[in-house]
Amino acid sequence: MELHDGRPESMEGRSEAEIHTYDVLDELGIHYWQTDHERPAETMQDCLEVDAVLQTAICKNLFLCNRQKTKYYMLMMPGDKPFKTKELSKQIGSARLSFAPEENMWEFLHIHPGAVSVMGLMNDTETHVQLLIDEDILKSEYLGCHPCVNTSSLKIRMKDITDVFLPAVHHDYIPVHLTGE
């Protein structure tokens, strides 16, 4: 794996979702670095290999919903921090959080499991999904994420995500404090 400055040289064989991600980032003037994986990054262990290339951590992205499936959340948190639903539920005032169904992930974000990423929010034009970001991620200078596919990864300044990307795609975020306890 090699880290490249900006868009990959060739778009051949890349999905529409991935190409759309590069288009949006380029249109917004957001600087990024990109790398392709030898195999899809489907687990946090796979992401550790990518982290070494990006020289930043890819965060864990969880797609969640309340029991009634009326509220949906994307949680960005450090990959090495345990997730405790009770801890998060208290902070956002939503009881009984669980993993959201795959069909809702596709319906709202146009992404598949294993490729959940803040970049998917550009596809959530009706803002069905509320972004939650752990404060440890917010403190990071850079964010590692997928461009809506898990065969590539991006390194982007966190400030560009919060100050440029999210406003452009009409999303805000709620900072959360997770301890994993």
Helices and strands as residue ranges (DSSP letters): E 4-5, H 16-28, E 32-36, H 44-54, E 60-65, E 72-77, H 85-92, E 98-99, H 102-109, G 118-123, E 129-134, H 135-138, E 142-145, E 152-157, H 158-160, I 161-165, H 166-168, E 173-176
